[in-house]
Amino acid sequence: MEKLDHITVDPRICLGQPTVRGTRITVSVIFKMLAAGKTTQDVLEAYPELDQEDVYQAIKYAAWIVSDQIHLAPA
């Protein structure tokens, strides 16, 4: 897996939820905005402290978590 150096997990910050480094913005907040139809530009406008790489790494992190957690039953 590639290095995701913009995403941190610290039990003292946001109850250990993955956040964008140096912020309290969680990966789930970003992902929920995108799932609701917002664009990456919308996310950046809502959270000007983020940059495009922060958003991309949040997406990559969420994709990694999902692919690691979901095991489909064989057909």
PyMOL Python script that loads the backbone (N, CA, C, O; Angstrom):
from pymol import cmd

cmd.read_pdbstr("""\
ATOM      1  N   MET A   1       0.838  -1.175   0.000  1.00  0.00           N
ATOM      2  CA  MET A   1       0.000   0.000   0.000  1.00  0.00           C
ATOM      3  C   MET A   1       0.884   1.239   0.000  1.00  0.00           C
ATOM      4  O   MET A   1       1.924   1.277   0.657  1.00  0.00           O
ATOM      5  N   GLU A   2       0.460   2.238  -0.737  1.00  0.00           N
ATOM      6  CA  GLU A   2       1.250   3.459  -0.769  1.00  0.00           C
ATOM      7  C   GLU A   2       1.136   4.217   0.547  1.00  0.00           C
ATOM      8  O   GLU A   2       0.183   4.034   1.305  1.00  0.00           O
ATOM      9  N   LYS A   3       2.095   5.049   0.800  1.00  0.00           N
ATOM     10  CA  LYS A   3       2.136   5.805   2.048  1.00  0.00           C
ATOM     11  C   LYS A   3       1.057   6.881   2.044  1.00  0.00           C
ATOM     12  O   LYS A   3       0.924   7.645   1.088  1.00  0.00           O
ATOM     13  N   LEU A   4       0.295   6.927   3.123  1.00  0.00           N
ATOM     14  CA  LEU A   4      -0.740   7.945   3.293  1.00  0.00           C
ATOM     15  C   LEU A   4      -0.301   8.859   4.433  1.00  0.00           C
ATOM     16  O   LEU A   4      -0.788   8.740   5.558  1.00  0.00           O
ATOM     17  N   ASP A   5       0.605   9.754   4.140  1.00  0.00           N
ATOM     18  CA  ASP A   5       1.187  10.585   5.187  1.00  0.00           C
ATOM     19  C   ASP A   5       0.344  11.799   5.561  1.00  0.00           C
ATOM     20  O   ASP A   5       0.727  12.569   6.442  1.00  0.00           O
ATOM     21  N   HIS A   6      -0.792  11.977   4.907  1.00  0.00           N
ATOM     22  CA  HIS A   6      -1.690  13.078   5.266  1.00  0.00           C
ATOM     23  C   HIS A   6      -2.781  12.621   6.230  1.00  0.00           C
ATOM     24  O   HIS A   6      -3.518  13.450   6.763  1.00  0.00           O
ATOM     25  N   ILE A   7      -2.893  11.315   6.461  1.00  0.00           N
ATOM     26  CA  ILE A   7      -3.941  10.761   7.318  1.00  0.00           C
ATOM     27  C   ILE A   7      -3.298  10.234   8.601  1.00  0.00           C
ATOM     28  O   ILE A   7      -2.317   9.491   8.560  1.00  0.00           O
ATOM     29  N   THR A   8      -3.866  10.632   9.738  1.00  0.00           N
ATOM     30  CA  THR A   8      -3.331  10.178  11.020  1.00  0.00           C
ATOM     31  C   THR A   8      -4.447   9.585  11.873  1.00  0.00           C
ATOM     32  O   THR A   8      -5.619   9.932  11.736  1.00  0.00           O
ATOM     33  N   VAL A   9      -4.045   8.688  12.748  1.00  0.00           N
ATOM     34  CA  VAL A   9      -4.968   8.103  13.721  1.00  0.00           C
ATOM     35  C   VAL A   9      -4.317   8.266  15.088  1.00  0.00           C
ATOM     36  O   VAL A   9      -3.240   7.731  15.353  1.00  0.00           O
ATOM     37  N   ASP A  10      -4.993   9.014  15.941  1.00  0.00           N
ATOM     38  CA  ASP A  10      -4.484   9.290  17.287  1.00  0.00           C
ATOM     39  C   ASP A  10      -5.655   9.150  18.248  1.00  0.00           C
ATOM     40  O   ASP A  10      -6.646   9.868  18.112  1.00  0.00           O
ATOM     41  N   PRO A  11      -5.566   8.244  19.214  1.00  0.00           N
ATOM     42  CA  PRO A  11      -6.689   8.035  20.129  1.00  0.00           C
ATOM     43  C   PRO A  11      -7.085   9.288  20.914  1.00  0.00           C
ATOM     44  O   PRO A  11      -8.184   9.349  21.466  1.00  0.00           O
ATOM     45  N   ARG A  12      -6.208  10.275  20.967  1.00  0.00           N
ATOM     46  CA  ARG A  12      -6.514  11.517  21.691  1.00  0.00           C
ATOM     47  C   ARG A  12      -7.228  12.555  20.818  1.00  0.00           C
ATOM     48  O   ARG A  12      -7.666  13.591  21.318  1.00  0.00           O
ATOM     49  N   ILE A  13      -7.343  12.278  19.528  1.00  0.00           N
ATOM     50  CA  ILE A  13      -7.966  13.233  18.601  1.00  0.00           C
ATOM     51  C   ILE A  13      -9.176  12.576  17.955  1.00  0.00           C
ATOM     52  O   ILE A  13      -9.056  11.522  17.329  1.00  0.00           O
ATOM     53  N   CYS A  14     -10.329  13.192  18.105  1.00  0.00           N
ATOM     54  CA  CYS A  14     -11.585  12.712  17.502  1.00  0.00           C
ATOM     55  C   CYS A  14     -11.853  11.241  17.819  1.00  0.00           C
ATOM     56  O   CYS A  14     -12.301  10.476  16.965  1.00  0.00           O
ATOM     57  N   LEU A  15     -11.568  10.866  19.065  1.00  0.00           N
ATOM     58  CA  LEU A  15     -11.807   9.497  19.541  1.00  0.00           C
ATOM     59  C   LEU A  15     -11.109   8.441  18.693  1.00  0.00           C
ATOM     60  O   LEU A  15     -11.599   7.319  18.564  1.00  0.00           O
ATOM     61  N   GLY A  16      -9.977   8.797  18.121  1.00  0.00           N
ATOM     62  CA  GLY A  16      -9.199   7.846  17.344  1.00  0.00           C
ATOM     63  C   GLY A  16      -9.650   7.658  15.912  1.00  0.00           C
ATOM     64  O   GLY A  16      -9.131   6.793  15.208  1.00  0.00           O
ATOM     65  N   GLN A  17     -10.604   8.453  15.473  1.00  0.00           N
ATOM     66  CA  GLN A  17     -11.020   8.357  14.074  1.00  0.00           C
ATOM     67  C   GLN A  17      -9.897   8.883  13.183  1.00  0.00           C
ATOM     68  O   GLN A  17      -9.165   9.784  13.592  1.00  0.00           O
ATOM     69  N   PRO A  18      -9.746   8.344  11.980  1.00  0.00           N
ATOM     70  CA  PRO A  18      -8.722   8.864  11.077  1.00  0.00           C
ATOM     71  C   PRO A  18      -9.049  10.306  10.682  1.00  0.00           C
ATOM     72  O   PRO A  18     -10.173  10.623  10.293  1.00  0.00           O
ATOM     73  N   THR A  19      -8.044  11.160  10.790  1.00  0.00           N
ATOM     74  CA  THR A  19      -8.204  12.574  10.471  1.00  0.00           C
ATOM     75  C   THR A  19      -7.110  13.016   9.507  1.00  0.00           C
ATOM     76  O   THR A  19      -6.093  12.342   9.343  1.00  0.00           O
ATOM     77  N   VAL A  20      -7.339  14.152   8.881  1.00  0.00           N
ATOM     78  CA  VAL A  20      -6.295  14.772   8.078  1.00  0.00           C
ATOM     79  C   VAL A  20      -5.295  15.383   9.054  1.00  0.00           C
ATOM     80  O   VAL A  20      -5.675  16.094   9.985  1.00  0.00           O
ATOM     81  N   ARG A  21      -4.032  15.103   8.833  1.00  0.00           N
ATOM     82  CA  ARG A  21      -2.985  15.525   9.778  1.00  0.00           C
ATOM     83  C   ARG A  21      -3.091  17.016  10.106  1.00  0.00           C
ATOM     84  O   ARG A  21      -3.338  17.856   9.241  1.00  0.00           O
ATOM     85  N   GLY A  22      -2.898  17.300  11.374  1.00  0.00           N
ATOM     86  CA  GLY A  22      -2.910  18.674  11.834  1.00  0.00           C
ATOM     87  C   GLY A  22      -4.286  19.309  11.928  1.00  0.00           C
ATOM     88  O   GLY A  22      -4.402  20.505  12.194  1.00  0.00           O
ATOM     89  N   THR A  23      -5.342  18.508  11.711  1.00  0.00           N
ATOM     90  CA  THR A  23      -6.708  19.030  11.787  1.00  0.00           C
ATOM     91  C   THR A  23      -7.563  18.078  12.610  1.00  0.00           C
ATOM     92  O   THR A  23      -7.103  17.024  13.049  1.00  0.00           O
ATOM     93  N   ARG A  24      -8.796  18.465  12.805  1.00  0.00           N
ATOM     94  CA  ARG A  24      -9.792  17.573  13.400  1.00  0.00           C
ATOM     95  C   ARG A  24     -10.832  17.197  12.342  1.00  0.00           C
ATOM     96  O   ARG A  24     -11.960  16.829  12.673  1.00  0.00           O
ATOM     97  N   ILE A  25     -10.452  17.290  11.096  1.00  0.00           N
ATOM     98  CA  ILE A  25     -11.344  16.928   9.991  1.00  0.00           C
ATOM     99  C   ILE A  25     -11.166  15.438   9.730  1.00  0.00           C
ATOM    100  O   ILE A  25     -10.083  14.983   9.363  1.00  0.00           O
ATOM    101  N   THR A  26     -12.245  14.688   9.924  1.00  0.00           N
ATOM    102  CA  THR A  26     -12.153  13.235   9.785  1.00  0.00           C
ATOM    103  C   THR A  26     -12.310  12.803   8.333  1.00  0.00           C
ATOM    104  O   THR A  26     -12.913  13.492   7.510  1.00  0.00           O
ATOM    105  N   VAL A  27     -11.744  11.643   8.056  1.00  0.00           N
ATOM    106  CA  VAL A  27     -11.910  11.035   6.738  1.00  0.00           C
ATOM    107  C   VAL A  27     -13.394  10.832   6.457  1.00  0.00           C
ATOM    108  O   VAL A  27     -13.843  11.018   5.326  1.00  0.00           O
ATOM    109  N   SER A  28     -14.155  10.452   7.477  1.00  0.00           N
ATOM    110  CA  SER A  28     -15.583  10.194   7.260  1.00  0.00           C
ATOM    111  C   SER A  28     -16.337  11.457   6.858  1.00  0.00           C
ATOM    112  O   SER A  28     -17.262  11.380   6.050  1.00  0.00           O
ATOM    113  N   VAL A  29     -15.971  12.606   7.393  1.00  0.00           N
ATOM    114  CA  VAL A  29     -16.623  13.860   6.997  1.00  0.00           C
ATOM    115  C   VAL A  29     -16.392  14.123   5.511  1.00  0.00           C
ATOM    116  O   VAL A  29     -17.320  14.476   4.783  1.00  0.00           O
ATOM    117  N   ILE A  30     -15.161  13.949   5.072  1.00  0.00           N
ATOM    118  CA  ILE A  30     -14.835  14.165   3.659  1.00  0.00           C
ATOM    119  C   ILE A  30     -15.587  13.169   2.793  1.00  0.00           C
ATOM    120  O   ILE A  30     -16.181  13.534   1.778  1.00  0.00           O
ATOM    121  N   PHE A  31     -15.556  11.905   3.203  1.00  0.00           N
ATOM    122  CA  PHE A  31     -16.182  10.862   2.393  1.00  0.00           C
ATOM    123  C   PHE A  31     -17.698  11.036   2.331  1.00  0.00           C
ATOM    124  O   PHE A  31     -18.303  10.795   1.287  1.00  0.00           O
ATOM    125  N   LYS A  32     -18.313  11.449   3.432  1.00  0.00           N
ATOM    126  CA  LYS A  32     -19.761  11.683   3.433  1.00  0.00           C
ATOM    127  C   LYS A  32     -20.136  12.835   2.512  1.00  0.00           C
ATOM    128  O   LYS A  32     -21.171  12.784   1.848  1.00  0.00           O
ATOM    129  N   MET A  33     -19.313  13.866   2.466  1.00  0.00           N
ATOM    130  CA  MET A  33     -19.582  14.969   1.539  1.00  0.00           C
ATOM    131  C   MET A  33     -19.537  14.478   0.094  1.00  0.00           C
ATOM    132  O   MET A  33     -20.408  14.809  -0.710  1.00  0.00           O
ATOM    133  N   LEU A  34     -18.523  13.691  -0.225  1.00  0.00           N
ATOM    134  CA  LEU A  34     -18.396  13.167  -1.585  1.00  0.00           C
ATOM    135  C   LEU A  34     -19.541  12.218  -1.915  1.00  0.00           C
ATOM    136  O   LEU A  34     -20.062  12.239  -3.030  1.00  0.00           O
ATOM    137  N   ALA A  35     -19.935  11.390  -0.956  1.00  0.00           N
ATOM    138  CA  ALA A  35     -21.046  10.456  -1.170  1.00  0.00           C
ATOM    139  C   ALA A  35     -22.363  11.194  -1.378  1.00  0.00           C
ATOM    140  O   ALA A  35     -23.269  10.683  -2.037  1.00  0.00           O
ATOM    141  N   ALA A  36     -22.467  12.394  -0.816  1.00  0.00           N
ATOM    142  CA  ALA A  36     -23.683  13.200  -0.969  1.00  0.00           C
ATOM    143  C   ALA A  36     -23.692  13.974  -2.288  1.00  0.00           C
ATOM    144  O   ALA A  36     -24.610  14.751  -2.552  1.00  0.00           O
ATOM    145  N   GLY A  37     -22.672  13.758  -3.105  1.00  0.00           N
ATOM    146  CA  GLY A  37     -22.646  14.396  -4.418  1.00  0.00           C
ATOM    147  C   GLY A  37     -21.787  15.644  -4.512  1.00  0.00           C
ATOM    148  O   GLY A  37     -21.725  16.280  -5.564  1.00  0.00           O
ATOM    149  N   LYS A  38     -21.125  15.997  -3.421  1.00  0.00           N
ATOM    150  CA  LYS A  38     -20.227  17.151  -3.457  1.00  0.00           C
ATOM    151  C   LYS A  38     -18.963  16.775  -4.223  1.00  0.00           C
ATOM    152  O   LYS A  38     -18.595  15.602  -4.293  1.00  0.00           O
ATOM    153  N   THR A  39     -18.311  17.765  -4.787  1.00  0.00           N
ATOM    154  CA  THR A  39     -17.065  17.540  -5.513  1.00  0.00           C
ATOM    155  C   THR A  39     -15.880  17.778  -4.580  1.00  0.00           C
ATOM    156  O   THR A  39     -16.035  18.304  -3.478  1.00  0.00           O
ATOM    157  N   THR A  40     -14.703  17.384  -5.041  1.00  0.00           N
ATOM    158  CA  THR A  40     -13.511  17.676  -4.245  1.00  0.00           C
ATOM    159  C   THR A  40     -13.350  19.183  -4.080  1.00  0.00           C
ATOM    160  O   THR A  40     -12.886  19.650  -3.040  1.00  0.00           O
ATOM    161  N   GLN A  41     -13.728  19.937  -5.093  1.00  0.00           N
ATOM    162  CA  GLN A  41     -13.661  21.397  -4.984  1.00  0.00           C
ATOM    163  C   GLN A  41     -14.603  21.908  -3.891  1.00  0.00           C
ATOM    164  O   GLN A  41     -14.259  22.832  -3.154  1.00  0.00           O
ATOM    165  N   ASP A  42     -15.785  21.308  -3.790  1.00  0.00           N
ATOM    166  CA  ASP A  42     -16.722  21.682  -2.721  1.00  0.00           C
ATOM    167  C   ASP A  42     -16.105  21.424  -1.346  1.00  0.00           C
ATOM    168  O   ASP A  42     -16.238  22.243  -0.437  1.00  0.00           O
ATOM    169  N   VAL A  43     -15.434  20.290  -1.203  1.00  0.00           N
ATOM    170  CA  VAL A  43     -14.784  19.954   0.068  1.00  0.00           C
ATOM    171  C   VAL A  43     -13.704  20.987   0.386  1.00  0.00           C
ATOM    172  O   VAL A  43     -13.595  21.454   1.520  1.00  0.00           O
ATOM    173  N   LEU A  44     -12.912  21.337  -0.619  1.00  0.00           N
ATOM    174  CA  LEU A  44     -11.838  22.306  -0.405  1.00  0.00           C
ATOM    175  C   LEU A  44     -12.382  23.685  -0.050  1.00  0.00           C
ATOM    176  O   LEU A  44     -11.770  24.413   0.731  1.00  0.00           O
ATOM    177  N   GLU A  45     -13.519  24.041  -0.615  1.00  0.00           N
ATOM    178  CA  GLU A  45     -14.131  25.328  -0.281  1.00  0.00           C
ATOM    179  C   GLU A  45     -14.722  25.309   1.129  1.00  0.00           C
ATOM    180  O   GLU A  45     -14.674  26.312   1.841  1.00  0.00           O
ATOM    181  N   ALA A  46     -15.277  24.172   1.525  1.00  0.00           N
ATOM    182  CA  ALA A  46     -15.848  24.053   2.871  1.00  0.00           C
ATOM    183  C   ALA A  46     -14.757  24.013   3.942  1.00  0.00           C
ATOM    184  O   ALA A  46     -14.962  24.480   5.062  1.00  0.00           O
ATOM    185  N   TYR A  47     -13.616  23.464   3.598  1.00  0.00           N
ATOM    186  CA  TYR A  47     -12.495  23.320   4.529  1.00  0.00           C
ATOM    187  C   TYR A  47     -11.224  23.875   3.881  1.00  0.00           C
ATOM    188  O   TYR A  47     -10.394  23.109   3.392  1.00  0.00           O
ATOM    189  N   PRO A  48     -11.068  25.191   3.876  1.00  0.00           N
ATOM    190  CA  PRO A  48      -9.925  25.799   3.180  1.00  0.00           C
ATOM    191  C   PRO A  48      -8.562  25.400   3.746  1.00  0.00           C
ATOM    192  O   PRO A  48      -7.538  25.618   3.098  1.00  0.00           O
ATOM    193  N   GLU A  49      -8.538  24.821   4.942  1.00  0.00           N
ATOM    194  CA  GLU A  49      -7.265  24.369   5.495  1.00  0.00           C
ATOM    195  C   GLU A  49      -6.771  23.082   4.833  1.00  0.00           C
ATOM    196  O   GLU A  49      -5.627  22.680   5.042  1.00  0.00           O
ATOM    197  N   LEU A  50      -7.617  22.440   4.043  1.00  0.00           N
ATOM    198  CA  LEU A  50      -7.229  21.231   3.317  1.00  0.00           C
ATOM    199  C   LEU A  50      -6.662  21.595   1.956  1.00  0.00           C
ATOM    200  O   LEU A  50      -6.941  22.662   1.408  1.00  0.00           O
ATOM    201  N   ASP A  51      -5.856  20.679   1.423  1.00  0.00           N
ATOM    202  CA  ASP A  51      -5.441  20.811   0.027  1.00  0.00           C
ATOM    203  C   ASP A  51      -5.907  19.567  -0.728  1.00  0.00           C
ATOM    204  O   ASP A  51      -6.423  18.620  -0.136  1.00  0.00           O
ATOM    205  N   GLN A  52      -5.716  19.591  -2.026  1.00  0.00           N
ATOM    206  CA  GLN A  52      -6.234  18.512  -2.865  1.00  0.00           C
ATOM    207  C   GLN A  52      -5.662  17.154  -2.465  1.00  0.00           C
ATOM    208  O   GLN A  52      -6.378  16.152  -2.483  1.00  0.00           O
ATOM    209  N   GLU A  53      -4.394  17.112  -2.108  1.00  0.00           N
ATOM    210  CA  GLU A  53      -3.778  15.842  -1.705  1.00  0.00           C
ATOM    211  C   GLU A  53      -4.419  15.294  -0.433  1.00  0.00           C
ATOM    212  O   GLU A  53      -4.548  14.079  -0.285  1.00  0.00           O
ATOM    213  N   ASP A  54      -4.823  16.169   0.486  1.00  0.00           N
ATOM    214  CA  ASP A  54      -5.527  15.723   1.693  1.00  0.00           C
ATOM    215  C   ASP A  54      -6.796  14.967   1.318  1.00  0.00           C
ATOM    216  O   ASP A  54      -7.072  13.893   1.854  1.00  0.00           O
ATOM    217  N   VAL A  55      -7.561  15.535   0.396  1.00  0.00           N
ATOM    218  CA  VAL A  55      -8.823  14.912  -0.020  1.00  0.00           C
ATOM    219  C   VAL A  55      -8.547  13.593  -0.727  1.00  0.00           C
ATOM    220  O   VAL A  55      -9.218  12.597  -0.456  1.00  0.00           O
ATOM    221  N   TYR A  56      -7.572  13.570  -1.627  1.00  0.00           N
ATOM    222  CA  TYR A  56      -7.250  12.332  -2.338  1.00  0.00           C
ATOM    223  C   TYR A  56      -6.786  11.243  -1.376  1.00  0.00           C
ATOM    224  O   TYR A  56      -7.153  10.079  -1.533  1.00  0.00           O
ATOM    225  N   GLN A  57      -5.993  11.607  -0.397  1.00  0.00           N
ATOM    226  CA  GLN A  57      -5.536  10.590   0.547  1.00  0.00           C
ATOM    227  C   GLN A  57      -6.673  10.102   1.438  1.00  0.00           C
ATOM    228  O   GLN A  57      -6.682   8.937   1.836  1.00  0.00           O
ATOM    229  N   ALA A  58      -7.619  10.958   1.755  1.00  0.00           N
ATOM    230  CA  ALA A  58      -8.797  10.517   2.518  1.00  0.00           C
ATOM    231  C   ALA A  58      -9.583   9.486   1.711  1.00  0.00           C
ATOM    232  O   ALA A  58     -10.042   8.484   2.260  1.00  0.00           O
ATOM    233  N   ILE A  59      -9.737   9.730   0.417  1.00  0.00           N
ATOM    234  CA  ILE A  59     -10.435   8.779  -0.458  1.00  0.00           C
ATOM    235  C   ILE A  59      -9.664   7.460  -0.516  1.00  0.00           C
ATOM    236  O   ILE A  59     -10.255   6.386  -0.402  1.00  0.00           O
ATOM    237  N   LYS A  60      -8.364   7.542  -0.692  1.00  0.00           N
ATOM    238  CA  LYS A  60      -7.542   6.329  -0.753  1.00  0.00           C
ATOM    239  C   LYS A  60      -7.623   5.541   0.555  1.00  0.00           C
ATOM    240  O   LYS A  60      -7.707   4.313   0.541  1.00  0.00           O
ATOM    241  N   TYR A  61      -7.597   6.247   1.676  1.00  0.00           N
ATOM    242  CA  TYR A  61      -7.694   5.585   2.977  1.00  0.00           C
ATOM    243  C   TYR A  61      -9.034   4.868   3.109  1.00  0.00           C
ATOM    244  O   TYR A  61      -9.082   3.709   3.521  1.00  0.00           O
ATOM    245  N   ALA A  62     -10.112   5.548   2.765  1.00  0.00           N
ATOM    246  CA  ALA A  62     -11.443   4.942   2.858  1.00  0.00           C
ATOM    247  C   ALA A  62     -11.543   3.720   1.948  1.00  0.00           C
ATOM    248  O   ALA A  62     -12.117   2.703   2.337  1.00  0.00           O
ATOM    249  N   ALA A  63     -10.993   3.813   0.753  1.00  0.00           N
ATOM    250  CA  ALA A  63     -11.018   2.675  -0.173  1.00  0.00           C
ATOM    251  C   ALA A  63     -10.230   1.501   0.402  1.00  0.00           C
ATOM    252  O   ALA A  63     -10.654   0.351   0.281  1.00  0.00           O
ATOM    253  N   TRP A  64      -9.102   1.779   1.018  1.00  0.00           N
ATOM    254  CA  TRP A  64      -8.292   0.724   1.619  1.00  0.00           C
ATOM    255  C   TRP A  64      -9.050   0.052   2.763  1.00  0.00           C
ATOM    256  O   TRP A  64      -9.048  -1.174   2.871  1.00  0.00           O
ATOM    257  N   ILE A  65      -9.691   0.840   3.611  1.00  0.00           N
ATOM    258  CA  ILE A  65     -10.457   0.282   4.729  1.00  0.00           C
ATOM    259  C   ILE A  65     -11.584  -0.608   4.213  1.00  0.00           C
ATOM    260  O   ILE A  65     -11.784  -1.715   4.713  1.00  0.00           O
ATOM    261  N   VAL A  66     -12.306  -0.133   3.229  1.00  0.00           N
ATOM    262  CA  VAL A  66     -13.427  -0.908   2.687  1.00  0.00           C
ATOM    263  C   VAL A  66     -12.927  -2.201   2.058  1.00  0.00           C
ATOM    264  O   VAL A  66     -13.502  -3.263   2.294  1.00  0.00           O
ATOM    265  N   SER A  67     -11.879  -2.129   1.272  1.00  0.00           N
ATOM    266  CA  SER A  67     -11.390  -3.337   0.603  1.00  0.00           C
ATOM    267  C   SER A  67     -10.830  -4.334   1.604  1.00  0.00           C
ATOM    268  O   SER A  67     -10.848  -5.539   1.353  1.00  0.00           O
ATOM    269  N   ASP A  68     -10.337  -3.850   2.729  1.00  0.00           N
ATOM    270  CA  ASP A  68      -9.778  -4.729   3.751  1.00  0.00           C
ATOM    271  C   ASP A  68     -10.864  -5.338   4.635  1.00  0.00           C
ATOM    272  O   ASP A  68     -10.645  -6.391   5.234  1.00  0.00           O
ATOM    273  N   GLN A  69     -12.017  -4.705   4.725  1.00  0.00           N
ATOM    274  CA  GLN A  69     -13.064  -5.121   5.647  1.00  0.00           C
ATOM    275  C   GLN A  69     -14.181  -5.944   5.006  1.00  0.00           C
ATOM    276  O   GLN A  69     -14.853  -6.715   5.690  1.00  0.00           O
ATOM    277  N   ILE A  70     -14.378  -5.787   3.718  1.00  0.00           N
ATOM    278  CA  ILE A  70     -15.515  -6.450   3.076  1.00  0.00           C
ATOM    279  C   ILE A  70     -15.060  -7.756   2.436  1.00  0.00           C
ATOM    280  O   ILE A  70     -14.123  -7.786   1.639  1.00  0.00           O
ATOM    281  N   HIS A  71     -15.738  -8.815   2.801  1.00  0.00           N
ATOM    282  CA  HIS A  71     -15.469 -10.130   2.218  1.00  0.00           C
ATOM    283  C   HIS A  71     -16.799 -10.678   1.716  1.00  0.00           C
ATOM    284  O   HIS A  71     -17.658 -11.068   2.506  1.00  0.00           O
ATOM    285  N   LEU A  72     -16.960 -10.703   0.408  1.00  0.00           N
ATOM    286  CA  LEU A  72     -18.210 -11.174  -0.177  1.00  0.00           C
ATOM    287  C   LEU A  72     -18.231 -12.696  -0.213  1.00  0.00           C
ATOM    288  O   LEU A  72     -17.211 -13.346  -0.440  1.00  0.00           O
ATOM    289  N   ALA A  73     -19.403 -13.239   0.015  1.00  0.00           N
ATOM    290  CA  ALA A  73     -19.568 -14.688  -0.066  1.00  0.00           C
ATOM    291  C   ALA A  73     -19.505 -15.111  -1.527  1.00  0.00           C
ATOM    292  O   ALA A  73     -19.994 -14.391  -2.398  1.00  0.00           O
ATOM    293  N   PRO A  74     -18.915 -16.260  -1.808  1.00  0.00           N
ATOM    294  CA  PRO A  74     -18.858 -16.732  -3.195  1.00  0.00           C
ATOM    295  C   PRO A  74     -20.264 -16.980  -3.743  1.00  0.00           C
ATOM    296  O   PRO A  74     -21.180 -17.350  -3.009  1.00  0.00           O
ATOM    297  N   ALA A  75     -20.405 -16.769  -5.037  1.00  0.00           N
ATOM    298  CA  ALA A  75     -21.718 -16.953  -5.684  1.00  0.00           C
ATOM    299  C   ALA A  75     -22.071 -18.417  -5.788  1.00  0.00           C
ATOM    300  O   ALA A  75     -23.136 -18.760  -6.302  1.00  0.00           O
TER     301      ALA A  75
END
""", "prot")
cmd.dss("prot")
cmd.show_as("cartoon", "prot")
cmd.util.cbc("prot")
cmd.orient("prot")
